[in-house]
Amino acid sequence: MKSKFYMYGFVFASLIALLMYFNSKKTYEAQAREIDLLKTQIEQLKKDCN
């Protein structure tokens, strides 16, 4: 009985960890795209001011 409880707990914790990993990966990728976009906008503004 205890071993089943520990097994289900381990599986549940593993699924939560995978969910957190993939969600954070998507967030980091979105932030990287936004940073690149902002960099290009800053470069364009610098060119326009000069």
Secondary structure, DSSP 8 states (H G I E B T S, - for coil): -HHHHHHHHHHHHHHHHHHHHHHHHHHHHHHHHHHHHHHHHHHHHHHHH-
